[in-house]
Amino acid sequence: MLGFVENLAMRRTAAFFDLDKTVIAKSSTLAFGRSFYQGGLINRRAVLRTAYAQFVYLLGGADHDQMERMREYLSALCRGWNVEQVKEIVAETIHDLIDPIIYDEAASLIEEHHLAGRDVVIVSTSGSEVVEPIGELIGADRVVATRMVVEDGCYSGEIEYYAYGPAKAEAIASLAESEGYDLSRCYAYSDSITDVPMLEAVGHPYAVNPDRALRKEALSRDWPVLSFSRPVRLKERVPGLSMPSRPALAIAAAAVGAAVATAGLVWYTSQRRSARFEQL
């Protein structure tokens, strides 16, 4: 019996964070639209679609059907993009675009979990080449993210691994096995109904800035609901903080395809609402 208790005490714990509207105040996959336009990857019309998509996403998020259609849009949109060009664009703009929109409340939670001895893991549907440098920026220990297929230096338009819905929960279970996490003592945070499998996987789930469906689900299950509302630059929050070097950020790219893809998807599936929006 004593050995069982000792083994339980040795089990590690972690806090799993969704990224968009949980750690940062916007969609990381929609944030680079203007930068892609300036880099010649998309046209002016696509920039407008991205801006509108961000607006719709901030109002209500993207539901399951929209996220599923995103994969088809992604395949057509990013096929043939040069990976090195995308890396350059992301490396040059990630500080300006991402650092100012990190929630102060999320940064504080990450600090608290680290002080408690827990690993911090970002689990995001955005692409790994964007999520990894953001994870480094906020001090995450690991990331789980979507991976794009690259052939001959360009995006093939295919997705190697899609970190979405049940796949997030499966990734968490795999990490728990390899890292020795006791999931019953772990934490998870998300804003989206599509992340219910991830929240169910841990003993301490939290809904953060939840969409309508997740709020209803959280209330029915007695999950705590948190409200994050204070985006802050990390450098202002911690004046002595040294930011990752540009070479470290240069790896941030493959998620770019997912970025604009989601923008186009949400725009496309929101067209039924666009006419009313234009009349305002």
Residue pairs with C-beta under 8 A, 6 or more apart in sequence:
8 182
10 180
11 180
11 181
11 182
11 185
12 118
12 119
12 179
12 180
12 181
12 182
13 116
13 117
13 118
13 119
13 181
13 182
13 185
13 186
13 187
14 118
14 119
14 120
14 121
14 141
14 175
14 176
14 179
14 181
14 186
14 187
15 109
15 110
15 113
15 118
15 119
15 120
15 121
15 186
15 187
15 188
15 189
16 121
16 122
16 123
16 172
16 186
16 187
16 188
16 189
16 198
16 201
16 202
17 23
17 106
17 110
17 120
17 121
17 122
17 123
17 140
17 188
17 189
17 190
18 122
18 123
18 124
18 189
18 190
18 191
18 192
18 195
18 198
18 208
19 28
19 122
19 123
19 124
19 126
19 131
19 134
20 26
20 27
20 28
20 29
20 57
20 124
20 126
20 191
21 27
21 58
21 61
21 191
21 192
21 208
21 209
22 103
22 106
22 189
22 190
22 191
22 208
22 209
22 228
23 102
23 103
23 106
23 110
23 122
23 134
23 138
24 98
24 101
24 102
24 103
24 106
24 134
24 231
25 101
25 102
25 103
25 228
25 231
26 54
26 57
26 58
26 101
27 53
27 54
27 57
27 58
27 262
28 98
28 124
28 126
28 130
28 131
28 134
28 255
28 259
29 125
29 126
29 127
29 130
29 255
29 258
29 259
29 260
29 261
29 262
29 263
30 50
30 53
30 54
30 57
30 259
30 262
30 263
30 266
31 54
31 97
31 98
31 101
31 259
32 89
32 90
32 93
32 97
32 256
32 259
32 260
33 42
33 46
33 47
33 49
33 50
33 51
33 54
33 259
33 260
33 263
34 47
34 50
35 89
35 90
35 92
35 93
35 97
36 42
36 46
36 47
36 89
36 256
36 259
36 260
37 43
37 44
37 46
37 47
38 89
39 85
39 88
39 89
41 81
41 85
41 86
41 89
41 256
41 260
42 50
42 260
46 260
46 263
46 264
49 263
49 264
49 267
50 260
50 263
50 264
50 267
52 267
52 270
52 274
52 277
53 262
53 263
53 264
53 265
53 266
53 267
53 270
54 263
56 266
56 267
56 270
56 273
57 266
60 211
60 212
61 191
61 192
61 193
61 211
62 70
62 192
62 194
62 262
62 265
62 266
63 193
63 194
63 213
64 165
64 193
64 194
65 269
66 265
66 266
66 269
67 125
67 164
67 165
67 194
67 262
67 265
69 265
69 268
69 269
70 258
70 261
70 262
70 265
70 266
71 159
71 162
71 261
73 261
73 264
73 265
73 268
74 157
74 159
74 257
74 258
74 261
74 262
74 265
75 157
75 158
75 159
76 157
77 157
77 257
77 260
77 261
77 264
78 148
78 155
78 157
78 256
78 257
78 260
78 261
79 154
79 155
79 156
79 157
80 154
80 155
80 157
81 154
81 155
81 256
81 257
82 153
82 154
83 150
83 153
83 154
83 155
83 253
83 254
84 153
86 155
86 253
86 254
86 256
86 257
87 129
87 250
87 251
87 252
87 253
88 250
89 253
89 256
90 129
90 130
90 249
90 252
90 253
90 256
91 246
91 249
91 250
91 252
91 253
94 130
94 133
94 134
94 249
94 252
95 243
95 249
98 134
98 137
99 137
99 233
99 234
99 235
99 243
100 231
100 232
100 233
101 231
102 137
102 138
102 231
102 232
102 233
102 234
103 228
103 229
103 230
103 231
103 232
104 228
104 230
104 231
104 232
104 237
105 226
105 228
105 229
105 230
106 138
106 189
106 208
106 228
107 138
107 232
107 234
107 237
109 189
110 120
110 138
110 139
110 140
111 139
113 119
113 120
113 187
114 120
114 139
118 186
118 187
119 141
119 142
119 179
119 181
120 138
120 139
120 140
120 141
120 142
121 140
121 141
121 142
121 143
121 144
121 172
121 175
122 131
122 134
122 135
122 138
122 140
122 142
122 143
122 144
122 145
123 143
123 144
123 145
123 163
123 168
123 171
123 172
123 198
124 131
124 143
124 144
124 145
124 146
124 163
125 145
125 146
125 162
125 163
125 164
125 258
126 145
126 146
126 255
126 258
126 259
127 145
127 146
127 147
127 148
127 253
127 254
127 255
127 256
127 257
127 258
127 259
128 143
128 145
128 146
128 147
128 254
128 255
129 148
129 251
129 252
129 253
129 254
129 255
129 256
130 145
130 252
130 253
130 254
130 255
130 256
130 258
130 259
131 143
131 145
131 255
132 143
132 145
132 251
132 252
133 244
133 248
133 249
133 251
133 252
134 252
135 142
135 143
136 244
136 248
137 234
137 243
137 244
138 234
142 175
144 163
144 168
144 171
144 172
144 175
145 163
145 255
146 159
146 161
146 162
146 163
146 164
146 255
146 258
147 159
147 160
147 161
147 254
148 155
148 156
148 158
148 159
148 160
148 254
148 255
148 257
148 258
149 155
149 156
149 157
149 158
149 159
149 160
150 156
150 254
155 254
155 257
157 257
161 167
163 171
164 194
165 194
165 195
165 197
166 197
168 195
168 197
168 198
169 197
169 198
169 200
169 201
172 183
172 186
172 188
172 198
172 201
172 202
173 183
173 201
175 181
176 182
176 183
176 186
183 201
183 202
183 203
184 202
184 203
185 203
185 204
186 201
186 202
186 203
186 204
187 202
187 203
187 204
187 205
187 206
188 195
188 198
188 199
188 201
188 202
188 204
188 205
188 206
189 205
189 206
189 208
189 226
190 198
190 199
190 206
190 207
190 208
190 210
190 214
191 207
191 208
191 209
191 210
191 211
191 214
192 210
192 211
192 214
193 210
193 211
193 213
193 214
193 217
195 214
196 214
196 217
199 205
199 206
199 207
199 223
205 218
205 221
205 223
206 223
206 224
206 225
206 226
207 214
207 215
207 217
207 218
207 223
207 224
207 225
207 226
208 225
208 226
208 227
208 228
209 226
209 227
209 228
210 218
210 225
215 225
217 223
218 224
218 225
219 225
234 241
234 243
235 241
235 243
